[in-house]
Amino acid sequence: MATIHAFSAIKSFIESRWPDAAPTECPLVWDNDPFTQPQPRGPAPGPVPGQLAPNHWARVIVGGDLWDQESIGSGEPADERWDEVGEMMVIAFAPTGTGSETIRKVLTAFAEMCRGQDTGIVEFRSIRFDPIGAKDDSGNWWGMTITINWTRSG
């Protein structure tokens, strides 16, 4: 679990930037927030009425791994520097059977949006791309994952 300080800073940063960074419509769902999963395919933009296009969405999970003392000296724990570190996992979904190209574009855009950024509270660090995709429990969605490490200096 990430502290409320780290989680709020991360969520605010992502929500303010994702609408402009997303290469295609891709709503985000956060921990325990209400979310209505889209249908795998919906109306396609353009001049052909009734044509369907794949929908996409992504789940964002923010976890904290460690809150550790990083300074030595005062003897009072409250006066020391405590750094919090954790991970943000982003799982992007597309309808099963529609390929991985759009998901790869979504995850690449998300990673580029976070790469080297400092929110003033949280700094985004290394990013790992998981090359393995998997279906969800319903079998309707196929997803791929990235993991972004972060640090909150205290």
DSSP file (Angstrom, degrees, kcal/mol; ACC not computed):
  #  RESIDUE AA STRUCTURE BP1 BP2  ACC     N-H-->O    O-->H-N    N-H-->O    O-->H-N    TCO  KAPPA ALPHA  PHI   PSI    X-CA   Y-CA   Z-CA
    1    1 A M              0   0    0      0, 0.0     2,-0.2     0, 0.0    62,-0.2   0.000 360.0 360.0 360.0 131.4    0.0    0.0    0.0
    2    2 A A        -     0   0    0     60,-0.6    62,-0.1     1,-0.1    60,-0.1  -0.633 360.0-103.1 -84.7 149.7    1.3    3.5   -0.9
    3    3 A T     >  -     0   0    0     -2,-0.2     4,-2.7     1,-0.1     5,-0.2  -0.255  32.0-108.5 -65.1 162.5    0.7    6.3    1.6
    4    4 A I  H  > S+     0   0    0      1,-0.2     4,-2.4     2,-0.2     5,-0.2   0.830 119.1  58.6 -61.8 -31.6   -2.1    8.7    0.8
    5    5 A H  H  > S+     0   0    0      2,-0.2     4,-1.7     1,-0.2    -1,-0.2   0.948 111.8  38.0 -64.3 -48.9    0.6   11.4    0.0
    6    6 A A  H  > S+     0   0    0      2,-0.2     4,-2.5     1,-0.2     5,-0.2   0.943 117.6  50.0 -68.2 -47.7    2.3    9.3   -2.7
    7    7 A F  H  X S+     0   0    0     -4,-2.7     4,-2.9     1,-0.2     5,-0.2   0.921 111.5  48.2 -58.7 -46.4   -1.0    7.9   -4.1
    8    8 A S  H  X S+     0   0    0     -4,-2.4     4,-2.3    -5,-0.2    -1,-0.2   0.894 112.3  48.8 -62.9 -40.4   -2.6   11.3   -4.3
    9    9 A A  H  X S+     0   0    0     -4,-1.7     4,-2.1    -5,-0.2    -1,-0.2   0.914 114.3  45.8 -66.2 -42.5    0.4   12.8   -6.0
   10   10 A I  H  X S+     0   0    0     -4,-2.5     4,-2.6     2,-0.2     5,-0.2   0.942 114.3  47.2 -65.6 -48.1    0.6   10.0   -8.6
   11   11 A K  H  X S+     0   0    0     -4,-2.9     4,-2.7    -5,-0.2     5,-0.2   0.911 112.9  48.9 -62.2 -43.4   -3.1   10.0   -9.3
   12   12 A S  H  X S+     0   0    0     -4,-2.3     4,-1.7    -5,-0.2    -1,-0.2   0.920 112.2  48.8 -62.5 -44.3   -3.3   13.7   -9.8
   13   13 A F  H  X S+     0   0    0     -4,-2.1     4,-1.2    -5,-0.2    -2,-0.2   0.944 114.9  44.2 -59.6 -50.0   -0.2   13.7  -12.1
   14   14 A I  H >X S+     0   0    0     -4,-2.6     4,-3.1     1,-0.2     3,-0.6   0.935 113.1  49.8 -64.1 -48.2   -1.6   10.9  -14.3
   15   15 A E  H 3< S+     0   0    0     -4,-2.7    -1,-0.2     1,-0.2    -2,-0.2   0.811 110.7  50.5 -64.3 -29.5   -5.2   12.3  -14.5
   16   16 A S  H 3< S+     0   0    0     -4,-1.7    -1,-0.2    -5,-0.2    -2,-0.2   0.761 122.8  29.5 -79.0 -23.1   -3.9   15.7  -15.5
   17   17 A R  H XX S+     0   0    0     -4,-1.2     4,-1.6    -3,-0.6     3,-0.9   0.732  99.8  76.8-108.3 -27.6   -1.7   14.4  -18.3
   18   18 A W  H 3X S+     0   0    0     -4,-3.1     4,-2.6     1,-0.2    -3,-0.1   0.863  86.5  61.4 -60.6 -40.0   -3.2   11.2  -19.6
   19   19 A P  H 34 S+     0   0    0      0, 0.0    -1,-0.2     0, 0.0    -2,-0.1   0.867 114.2  36.6 -56.1 -34.6   -6.0   12.8  -21.7
   20   20 A D  H <4 S+     0   0    0     -3,-0.9    -2,-0.2    -4,-0.2    -3,-0.1   0.748 119.8  48.1 -86.3 -25.5   -3.4   14.6  -23.8
   21   21 A A  H  < S+     0   0    0     -4,-1.6    -3,-0.2    -3,-0.1    -1,-0.1   0.758  83.5 103.6 -87.1 -26.6   -0.8   11.8  -23.9
   22   22 A A     <  -     0   0    0     -4,-2.6    84,-0.1    -5,-0.2     3,-0.1  -0.353  59.5-152.8 -64.0 129.7   -3.1    8.9  -24.8
   23   23 A P  S    S+     0   0    0      0, 0.0     2,-0.3     0, 0.0    -1,-0.2   0.649  80.8   9.4 -77.7 -13.3   -2.7    7.9  -28.4
   24   24 A T  S    S-     0   0    0     78,-0.1     2,-0.2     2,-0.0    -3,-0.0  -0.951 106.2 -65.7-153.1 165.0   -6.3    6.6  -28.5
   25   25 A E        +     0   0    0     -2,-0.3    31,-0.4     1,-0.1     0, 0.0  -0.414  64.1 156.5 -57.3 120.4   -9.4    6.7  -26.2
   26   26 A C        -     0   0    0     -2,-0.2    31,-0.2    29,-0.1    -1,-0.1  -0.647  26.8-155.4-153.6  87.0   -8.3    4.7  -23.2
   27   27 A P        -     0   0    0      0, 0.0    31,-2.4     0, 0.0     2,-0.4  -0.301  15.2-134.5 -65.2 151.3  -10.1    5.3  -19.9
   28   28 A L  E     -a   58   0A   0     29,-0.2     2,-0.4    31,-0.0    31,-0.2  -0.841  10.4-156.3-107.5 143.6   -8.2    4.5  -16.7
   29   29 A V  E     -a   59   0A   0     29,-2.3    31,-2.9    -2,-0.4     2,-0.2  -0.977  13.0-158.9-118.2 135.1   -9.6    2.7  -13.6
   30   30 A W    >   -     0   0    0     -2,-0.4     3,-2.2    29,-0.2    31,-0.1  -0.633  42.6 -54.8-109.1 166.4   -8.0    3.2  -10.2
   31   31 A D  T 3  S-     0   0    0     29,-0.5    -1,-0.1     1,-0.3    30,-0.1  -0.127 117.1 -21.3 -42.1 115.6   -8.0    1.1   -7.0
   32   32 A N  T 3  S+     0   0    0      1,-0.2    -1,-0.3    -3,-0.1     3,-0.0   0.586  97.1 141.5  58.4  15.2  -11.6    0.4   -6.0
   33   33 A D    <   -     0   0    0     -3,-2.2    -1,-0.2     1,-0.1     2,-0.1  -0.597  63.2 -96.8 -80.4 148.9  -13.1    3.3   -8.0
   34   34 A P        +     0   0    0      0, 0.0     2,-0.3     0, 0.0    -4,-0.2  -0.432  54.2 168.3 -64.9 139.5  -16.4    2.7   -9.7
   35   35 A F        -     0   0    0     -2,-0.1     2,-0.7    -6,-0.1    -6,-0.1  -0.951  31.0-148.4-156.5 131.2  -15.9    1.8  -13.4
   36   36 A T        -     0   0    0     -2,-0.3     0, 0.0     0, 0.0     0, 0.0  -0.909  28.4-131.7-102.5 112.4  -18.1    0.4  -16.1
   37   37 A Q        -     0   0    0     -2,-0.7    20,-0.0     1,-0.1    -2,-0.0  -0.383  25.7-120.9 -61.8 132.8  -16.0   -1.7  -18.4
   38   38 A P        -     0   0    0      0, 0.0    -1,-0.1     0, 0.0     4,-0.1  -0.244  30.1 -94.5 -69.4 164.6  -16.7   -0.8  -22.0
   39   39 A Q        -     0   0    0      1,-0.1    16,-0.2     2,-0.1     3,-0.0  -0.513  39.9-111.4 -69.3 148.9  -18.0   -3.3  -24.5
   40   40 A P  S    S+     0   0    0      0, 0.0    15,-2.8     0, 0.0     2,-0.4   0.851 102.7  27.6 -54.8 -34.2  -15.1   -4.9  -26.4
   41   41 A R  E    S+F   54   0B   0     13,-0.3    -2,-0.1    11,-0.0     3,-0.0  -0.984  71.5 170.7-131.5 143.7  -16.2   -3.1  -29.6
   42   42 A G  E     -F   53   0B   0     11,-2.7    11,-3.4    -2,-0.4     0, 0.0  -0.791  48.0 -48.9-137.7 179.9  -18.1    0.1  -30.0
   43   43 A P  E     -F   52   0B   0      0, 0.0     9,-0.2     0, 0.0    -1,-0.1  -0.260  58.5-129.4 -55.8 133.1  -19.1    2.5  -32.8
   44   44 A A        -     0   0    0      7,-2.5     2,-0.2     4,-0.2     7,-0.2  -0.617  18.9-115.3 -84.0 141.6  -16.2    3.4  -35.0
   45   45 A P  S    S+     0   0    0      0, 0.0     3,-0.1     0, 0.0    -1,-0.1  -0.505  75.3  55.8 -69.9 146.2  -15.4    7.1  -35.7
   46   46 A G  S    S-     0   0    0     -2,-0.2     5,-0.1     1,-0.1    -2,-0.0  -0.723  99.8 -52.7 125.0-174.0  -15.9    8.0  -39.4
   47   47 A P  S    S+     0   0    0      0, 0.0    -1,-0.1     0, 0.0     0, 0.0   0.493  97.1  94.0 -84.2  -4.2  -18.4    7.9  -42.2
   48   48 A V    >   -     0   0    0     -3,-0.1     3,-1.4    -4,-0.0    -4,-0.2  -0.767  68.5-144.7 -96.0 103.5  -19.4    4.2  -42.1
   49   49 A P  T 3  S+     0   0    0      0, 0.0     3,-0.1     0, 0.0     0, 0.0  -0.371  80.5  17.0 -65.7 141.0  -22.6    3.8  -39.9
   50   50 A G  T 3  S+     0   0    0      1,-0.3     2,-0.2    -6,-0.1    -2,-0.0   0.327  87.8 135.8  83.4  -8.0  -22.8    0.7  -37.9
   51   51 A Q    <   -     0   0    0     -3,-1.4    -7,-2.5    -7,-0.2     2,-0.3  -0.511  44.9-142.9 -72.9 141.9  -19.1   -0.2  -38.2
   52   52 A L  E     -F   43   0B   0     -9,-0.2    -1,-0.0    -2,-0.2   -11,-0.0  -0.835  14.4-168.6-109.7 145.6  -17.5   -1.3  -34.9
   53   53 A A  E     -F   42   0B   0    -11,-3.4   -11,-2.7    -2,-0.3     2,-0.1  -0.918  33.8 -91.9-127.0 154.5  -14.0   -0.6  -33.6
   54   54 A P  E     -F   41   0B   0      0, 0.0   -13,-0.3     0, 0.0     2,-0.2  -0.393  36.4-144.5 -65.1 139.7  -12.1   -2.1  -30.7
   55   55 A N        -     0   0    0    -15,-2.8     2,-0.3   -16,-0.2   -29,-0.1  -0.677  14.2-159.9 -96.0 159.8  -12.4   -0.3  -27.4
   56   56 A H        +     0   0    0    -31,-0.4     2,-0.3    -2,-0.2    38,-0.2  -0.956  14.5 167.0-137.4 154.8   -9.4    0.0  -24.9
   57   57 A W  E     - B   0  93A   0     36,-1.4    36,-3.4    -2,-0.3     2,-0.4  -0.965  17.3-144.5-158.7 166.3   -9.0    0.7  -21.2
   58   58 A A  E     -aB  28  92A   0    -31,-2.4   -29,-2.3    -2,-0.3     2,-0.4  -0.998   6.5-142.3-142.5 144.0   -6.3    0.4  -18.5
   59   59 A R  E     -aB  29  91A   0     32,-2.4    32,-2.5    -2,-0.4     2,-0.5  -0.890  15.8-157.3-102.9 132.7   -6.1   -0.5  -14.8
   60   60 A V  E     - B   0  90A   0    -31,-2.9   -29,-0.5    -2,-0.4     2,-0.5  -0.956   9.4-174.9-114.0 124.6   -3.7    1.5  -12.7
   61   61 A I  E     - B   0  89A   0     28,-2.8    28,-3.0    -2,-0.5     2,-0.6  -0.982   5.9-163.2-122.0 124.7   -2.5   -0.1   -9.4
   62   62 A V  E     + B   0  88A   0     -2,-0.5   -60,-0.6    26,-0.2     2,-0.3  -0.934  13.9 175.3-112.8 120.2   -0.2    1.9   -7.0
   63   63 A G  E     - B   0  87A   0     24,-3.1    24,-1.9    -2,-0.6     2,-0.4  -0.914  22.1-143.3-123.1 150.8    1.7    0.0   -4.4
   64   64 A G  E     - B   0  86A   0     -2,-0.3    22,-0.3    22,-0.2     3,-0.1  -0.943  13.8-178.7-111.0 134.2    4.2    1.0   -1.8
   65   65 A D  E     +     0   0A   0     20,-2.7     2,-0.3    -2,-0.4    21,-0.2   0.798  62.3   3.7 -99.7 -34.8    7.1   -1.4   -1.0
   66   66 A L  E     - B   0  85A   0     19,-1.7    19,-2.6     2,-0.1     2,-0.5  -0.995  38.9-164.9-158.6 140.6    9.1    0.4    1.7
   67   67 A W  E     + B   0  84A   0     -2,-0.3     2,-0.3    17,-0.2    17,-0.2  -0.937  37.5 170.5-126.6 106.1    9.2    3.4    3.9
   68   68 A D  E     - B   0  83A   0     15,-2.5    15,-2.4    -2,-0.5     2,-0.3  -0.891  39.8-106.7-129.3 147.8   12.7    3.5    5.2
   69   69 A Q  E     + B   0  82A   0     -2,-0.3    13,-0.3    13,-0.2    -2,-0.0  -0.558  31.3 179.4 -71.3 127.7   14.9    5.9    7.2
   70   70 A E        +     0   0    0     11,-3.9     2,-0.3    -2,-0.3    12,-0.2   0.391  57.9  59.2-111.9   0.0   17.5    7.5    4.9
   71   71 A S        -     0   0    0     10,-0.8     2,-0.4     0, 0.0     9,-0.1  -0.888  59.9-157.0-128.9 161.1   19.4    9.7    7.3
   72   72 A I        +     0   0    0     -2,-0.3    -2,-0.0     8,-0.1     0, 0.0  -0.987  54.6  61.2-133.1 141.8   21.3    9.2   10.5
   73   73 A G  S    S+     0   0    0     -2,-0.4    -1,-0.1     7,-0.0     7,-0.0  -0.102  72.6  71.4 147.7 -51.1   22.0   11.7   13.2
   74   74 A S  S    S-     0   0    0      2,-0.2    -2,-0.0     1,-0.1     6,-0.0   0.801  75.6-137.5 -79.2 -27.2   19.4   13.4   15.3
   75   75 A G  S    S+     0   0    0      1,-0.2    -1,-0.1     2,-0.0     3,-0.1   0.237  75.8 101.4  88.5 -15.9   18.2   10.4   17.3
   76   76 A E    >>  -     0   0    0      1,-0.1     3,-1.7     2,-0.0     4,-0.6  -0.910  64.2-152.0-104.4 113.6   14.6   11.4   16.9
   77   77 A P  G >4 S+     0   0    0      0, 0.0     3,-1.0     0, 0.0    -1,-0.1   0.842  95.2  58.1 -53.9 -35.6   12.9    9.3   14.2
   78   78 A A  G 34 S+     0   0    0      1,-0.2     4,-0.1    -3,-0.1    -2,-0.0   0.752 105.0  51.5 -68.1 -22.1   10.4   12.1   13.3
   79   79 A D  G <4 S+     0   0    0     -3,-1.7    -1,-0.2     2,-0.1     2,-0.1   0.536  95.0  90.4 -91.0  -7.2   13.4   14.4   12.5
   80   80 A E  S << S-     0   0    0     -3,-1.0     2,-0.5    -4,-0.6    -8,-0.1  -0.335  86.4-100.1 -84.1 167.9   15.1   12.0   10.1
   81   81 A R        -     0   0    0     -2,-0.1   -11,-3.9     2,-0.0   -10,-0.8  -0.806  37.3-169.7 -90.8 126.2   14.5   11.7    6.4
   82   82 A W  E     -B   69   0A   0     -2,-0.5     2,-0.4   -13,-0.3    72,-0.3  -0.975   3.8-159.8-118.8 121.6   12.2    8.8    5.4
   83   83 A D  E     -B   68   0A   0    -15,-2.4   -15,-2.5    -2,-0.5     2,-0.5  -0.832   3.2-153.5-102.5 139.3   11.9    7.8    1.8
   84   84 A E  E     -BC  67 152A   0     68,-3.0    68,-3.5    -2,-0.4     2,-0.3  -0.931  14.3-174.6-109.2 133.0    8.9    5.8    0.4
   85   85 A V  E     +BC  66 151A   0    -19,-2.6   -20,-2.7    -2,-0.5   -19,-1.7  -0.932  15.6 136.1-125.7 152.5    9.4    3.7   -2.6
   86   86 A G  E     -BC  64 150A   0     64,-2.0    64,-2.4    -2,-0.3     2,-0.3  -0.927  39.4 -98.2-168.7-167.4    6.9    1.7   -4.6
   87   87 A E  E     -BC  63 149A   0    -24,-1.9   -24,-3.1    -2,-0.3     2,-0.5  -0.958  10.4-151.4-133.5 148.6    5.6    0.6   -8.0
   88   88 A M  E     -BC  62 148A   0     60,-2.5    60,-3.0    -2,-0.3     2,-0.5  -0.990  17.5-160.6-117.6 122.0    2.8    1.7  -10.3
   89   89 A M  E     -BC  61 147A   0    -28,-3.0   -28,-2.8    -2,-0.5     2,-0.5  -0.878   3.7-166.9-103.8 133.0    1.5   -1.1  -12.5
   90   90 A V  E     -BC  60 146A   0     56,-2.6    56,-2.0    -2,-0.5     2,-0.6  -0.980   1.8-170.8-121.4 120.5   -0.5   -0.2  -15.6
   91   91 A I  E     -BC  59 145A   0    -32,-2.5   -32,-2.4    -2,-0.5     2,-0.4  -0.945   8.2-161.1-113.9 112.3   -2.4   -3.0  -17.4
   92   92 A A  E     -BC  58 144A   0     52,-2.3    52,-1.7    -2,-0.6     2,-0.4  -0.774   8.1-157.2 -97.0 138.2   -3.8   -2.0  -20.8
   93   93 A F  E     +BC  57 143A   0    -36,-3.4   -36,-1.4    -2,-0.4    50,-0.2  -0.892  16.5 172.7-120.0 144.4   -6.6   -4.0  -22.3
   94   94 A A  E     - C   0 142A   0     48,-2.4    48,-3.2    -2,-0.4   -38,-0.2  -0.934  48.7 -78.8-136.0 159.3   -7.9   -4.6  -25.9
   95   95 A P  E >   - C   0 141A   0      0, 0.0     3,-1.5     0, 0.0    46,-0.3  -0.318  59.5 -94.5 -58.9 142.0  -10.5   -7.0  -27.1
   96   96 A T  T 3  S+     0   0    0     44,-2.3    45,-0.0     1,-0.2    -3,-0.0  -0.303 110.4  24.5 -55.6 135.7   -9.2  -10.5  -27.6
   97   97 A G  T 3  S+     0   0    0     -3,-0.1    -1,-0.2     1,-0.0     3,-0.1   0.560  90.6 103.7  86.5   9.0   -8.0  -11.2  -31.1
   98   98 A T  S <  S-     0   0    0     -3,-1.5     4,-0.3     1,-0.3     3,-0.2   0.295  83.0-115.7-106.2  10.0   -7.3   -7.5  -32.1
   99   99 A G        -     0   0    0      1,-0.1    -1,-0.3    -4,-0.1     4,-0.2  -0.112  19.7 -93.2  84.3 176.6   -3.5   -7.7  -31.8
  100  100 A S  S  > S+     0   0    0      2,-0.1     4,-2.7     1,-0.1     5,-0.2   0.472  93.0  95.3-109.7  -5.4   -1.1   -6.0  -29.5
  101  101 A E  H  > S+     0   0    0      1,-0.2     4,-2.1     2,-0.2     5,-0.1   0.912  88.2  44.2 -59.1 -47.2   -0.1   -2.9  -31.5
  102  102 A T  H  > S+     0   0    0     -4,-0.3     4,-2.6     2,-0.2    -1,-0.2   0.910 113.8  50.7 -66.3 -40.3   -2.6   -0.5  -30.0
  103  103 A I  H  > S+     0   0    0      1,-0.2     4,-2.9    -4,-0.2     5,-0.3   0.920 109.5  51.1 -61.8 -42.2   -1.8   -1.8  -26.4
  104  104 A R  H  X S+     0   0    0     -4,-2.7     4,-2.3     1,-0.2    -1,-0.2   0.889 110.4  49.4 -62.0 -38.6    1.9   -1.3  -27.1
  105  105 A K  H  X S+     0   0    0     -4,-2.1     4,-2.4    -5,-0.2    -2,-0.2   0.915 111.8  48.8 -64.9 -42.7    1.2    2.3  -28.3
  106  106 A V  H  X S+     0   0    0     -4,-2.6     4,-2.3     2,-0.2    -2,-0.2   0.946 114.7  43.7 -61.9 -49.5   -0.9    3.0  -25.1
  107  107 A L  H  X S+     0   0    0     -4,-2.9     4,-2.5     1,-0.2    -1,-0.2   0.864 113.1  51.7 -67.9 -35.6    1.7    1.6  -22.7
  108  108 A T  H  X S+     0   0    0     -4,-2.3     4,-2.7    -5,-0.3    -1,-0.2   0.926 110.9  48.2 -64.8 -43.7    4.6    3.3  -24.6
  109  109 A A  H  X S+     0   0    0     -4,-2.4     4,-2.0     2,-0.2    -2,-0.2   0.900 111.9  49.9 -62.8 -40.6    2.7    6.7  -24.4
  110  110 A F  H  X S+     0   0    0     -4,-2.3     4,-1.4     2,-0.2    -2,-0.2   0.930 112.4  47.3 -63.1 -45.4    2.1    6.1  -20.6
  111  111 A A  H  X S+     0   0    0     -4,-2.5     4,-2.4     1,-0.2     3,-0.3   0.917 112.1  49.4 -62.7 -44.0    5.7    5.3  -20.0
  112  112 A E  H  < S+     0   0    0     -4,-2.7    -1,-0.2     1,-0.2    -2,-0.2   0.853 107.2  56.1 -64.6 -33.9    6.9    8.3  -22.0
  113  113 A M  H  < S+     0   0    0     -4,-2.0    -1,-0.2    -5,-0.2    -2,-0.2   0.861 118.1  33.4 -63.8 -35.6    4.5   10.5  -20.0
  114  114 A C  H >< S+     0   0    0     -4,-1.4     3,-2.5    -3,-0.3    10,-0.3   0.723  85.5 121.7 -93.4 -24.7    6.1    9.4  -16.7
  115  115 A R  T 3< S-     0   0    0     -4,-2.4    10,-0.1     1,-0.3    11,-0.1  -0.159  93.7 -13.1 -52.1 118.7    9.7    8.9  -17.7
  116  116 A G  T 3  S+     0   0    0      9,-0.4    -1,-0.3     8,-0.3     2,-0.2   0.554  98.3 146.7  70.9   8.9   12.0   11.1  -15.6
  117  117 A Q    <   -     0   0    0     -3,-2.5     7,-2.7     8,-0.1     2,-0.4  -0.519  33.6-162.4 -83.9 146.9    9.1   13.2  -14.2
  118  118 A D  B     -D  123   0A   0      5,-0.2     5,-0.2    -2,-0.2    -1,-0.0  -0.989   7.0-164.8-127.1 118.6    9.0   14.6  -10.7
  119  119 A T        -     0   0    0      3,-3.3     4,-0.1    -2,-0.4    -1,-0.1   0.524  53.2-102.8 -80.2  -4.5    5.6   15.7   -9.4
  120  120 A G  S    S+     0   0    0      2,-0.4     3,-0.1     1,-0.0    -1,-0.1   0.111 120.0  39.1  97.7 -19.7    7.2   17.7   -6.6
  121  121 A I  S    S+     0   0    0      1,-0.4    32,-0.5  -115,-0.1     2,-0.4   0.603 119.3  37.1-124.0 -42.6    6.3   14.9   -4.2
  122  122 A V        -     0   0    0     30,-0.2    -3,-3.3  -116,-0.1     2,-0.5  -0.941  63.3-156.1-121.0 137.5    6.9   11.7   -6.2
  123  123 A E  E     -DE 118 151A   0     28,-2.8    28,-2.1    -2,-0.4     2,-0.4  -0.958  16.9-135.9-111.9 128.2    9.7   11.0   -8.7
  124  124 A F  E     + E   0 150A   0     -7,-2.7    -8,-0.3    -2,-0.5    26,-0.3  -0.676  31.3 173.0 -83.3 135.9    9.1    8.3  -11.4
  125  125 A R  E     +     0   0A   0     24,-3.8    -9,-0.4    -2,-0.4    -8,-0.1   0.266  41.6   3.5-114.7-127.3   12.2    6.1  -11.9
  126  126 A S  E     -     0   0A   0     22,-0.1    23,-2.8   -11,-0.1     2,-0.4  -0.234  57.8-151.0 -70.1 154.2   12.8    2.9  -13.9
  127  127 A I  E     - E   0 148A   0     21,-0.2     2,-0.4    -3,-0.1    21,-0.2  -0.992   6.4-164.1-129.1 130.5   10.1    1.4  -16.2
  128  128 A R  E     - E   0 147A   0     19,-2.8    19,-2.5    -2,-0.4     2,-0.5  -0.955   7.8-151.2-116.8 133.8    9.8   -2.3  -17.0
  129  129 A F  E     - E   0 146A   0     -2,-0.4    17,-0.2    17,-0.2    -2,-0.0  -0.902  10.8-145.1-100.5 125.7    7.7   -3.6  -20.0
  130  130 A D  E     - E   0 145A   0     15,-2.7    15,-0.6    -2,-0.5    -2,-0.0  -0.826   6.5-159.2 -89.1 117.0    6.3   -7.1  -19.4
  131  131 A P  E     +     0   0A   0      0, 0.0     2,-0.4     0, 0.0    -1,-0.1   0.534  64.0  91.4 -76.8  -3.8    6.4   -8.8  -22.9
  132  132 A I  E     -     0   0A   0     13,-0.1    13,-0.4     2,-0.0     2,-0.3  -0.775  59.9-159.6 -97.7 131.6    3.8  -11.4  -22.0
  133  133 A G  E     -     0   0A   0     -2,-0.4     2,-0.3    11,-0.1    11,-0.2  -0.711   9.3-171.0-102.4 159.9    0.1  -10.7  -22.6
  134  134 A A  E     - E   0 143A   0      9,-2.1     9,-2.9    -2,-0.3     2,-0.2  -0.997  21.9-116.7-150.4 150.7   -2.8  -12.5  -20.9
  135  135 A K  E     - E   0 142A   0     -2,-0.3     7,-0.2     7,-0.2     2,-0.1  -0.512  32.4-119.8 -80.1 153.4   -6.6  -12.8  -21.2
  136  136 A D    >   -     0   0    0      5,-2.3     3,-0.9    -2,-0.2    -1,-0.1  -0.294  39.3 -90.0 -81.3 178.4   -8.9  -11.6  -18.4
  137  137 A D  T 3  S+     0   0    0      1,-0.2    -1,-0.1     2,-0.1    -2,-0.1   0.802 126.5  53.6 -61.9 -30.6  -11.2  -14.0  -16.6
  138  138 A S  T 3  S-     0   0    0      1,-0.1    -1,-0.2     3,-0.0    -3,-0.0   0.733 101.6-132.0 -77.4 -20.8  -14.1  -13.3  -19.0
  139  139 A G  S <  S+     0   0    0     -3,-0.9    -2,-0.1     2,-0.2   -43,-0.1   0.421  84.3 100.4  83.0  -2.1  -11.9  -14.1  -22.1
  140  140 A N  S    S+     0   0    0    -45,-0.1   -44,-2.3     1,-0.1     2,-0.4   0.723  75.2  53.3 -85.7 -22.9  -13.1  -10.9  -23.8
  141  141 A W  E     -C   95   0A   0    -46,-0.3    -5,-2.3   -48,-0.0     2,-0.4  -0.894  58.9-163.4-122.6 143.7  -10.0   -8.8  -23.0
  142  142 A W  E     -CE  94 135A   0    -48,-3.2   -48,-2.4    -2,-0.4     2,-0.3  -0.985  21.0-174.0-122.7 134.7   -6.3   -9.3  -23.6
  143  143 A G  E     -CE  93 134A   0     -9,-2.9    -9,-2.1    -2,-0.4     2,-0.3  -0.896  20.1-160.4-134.7 159.9   -3.8   -7.1  -21.7
  144  144 A M  E     -C   92   0A   0    -52,-1.7   -52,-2.3    -2,-0.3     2,-0.3  -0.914  20.9-139.2-131.8 160.0   -0.1   -6.2  -21.3
  145  145 A T  E     -CE  91 130A   0    -15,-0.6   -15,-2.7   -13,-0.4     2,-0.3  -0.905  16.0-172.9-128.6 145.2    1.6   -4.6  -18.4
  146  146 A I  E     -CE  90 129A   0    -56,-2.0   -56,-2.6    -2,-0.3     2,-0.4  -0.952  14.5-152.2-123.9 154.7    4.3   -2.0  -17.6
  147  147 A T  E     -CE  89 128A   0    -19,-2.5   -19,-2.8    -2,-0.3     2,-0.5  -0.995   6.6-165.2-127.1 127.8    5.6   -1.3  -14.1
  148  148 A I  E     -CE  88 127A   0    -60,-3.0   -60,-2.5    -2,-0.4   -21,-0.2  -0.958  12.0-144.3-116.1 120.9    7.0    2.1  -13.1
  149  149 A N  E     -C   87   0A   0    -23,-2.8   -24,-3.8    -2,-0.5     2,-0.3  -0.572  22.5-174.5 -80.0 146.6    9.1    2.4  -10.0
  150  150 A W  E     -CE  86 124A   0    -64,-2.4   -64,-2.0   -26,-0.3     2,-0.4  -0.951  14.6-154.1-140.8 160.0    8.7    5.6   -8.0
  151  151 A T  E     -CE  85 123A   0    -28,-2.1   -28,-2.8    -2,-0.3     2,-0.5  -0.999   3.0-163.2-135.9 137.0   10.2    7.4   -4.9
  152  152 A R  E     -C   84   0A   0    -68,-3.5   -68,-3.0    -2,-0.4     2,-0.3  -0.965  19.0-149.2-118.2 113.1    8.8    9.9   -2.5
  153  153 A S              0   0    0     -2,-0.5   -70,-0.2   -32,-0.5    -2,-0.0  -0.633 360.0 360.0 -83.4 135.8   11.5   11.6   -0.5
  154  154 A G              0   0    0     -2,-0.3   -71,-0.2   -72,-0.3    -1,-0.1   0.349 360.0 360.0-123.9 360.0   10.6   12.7    3.0
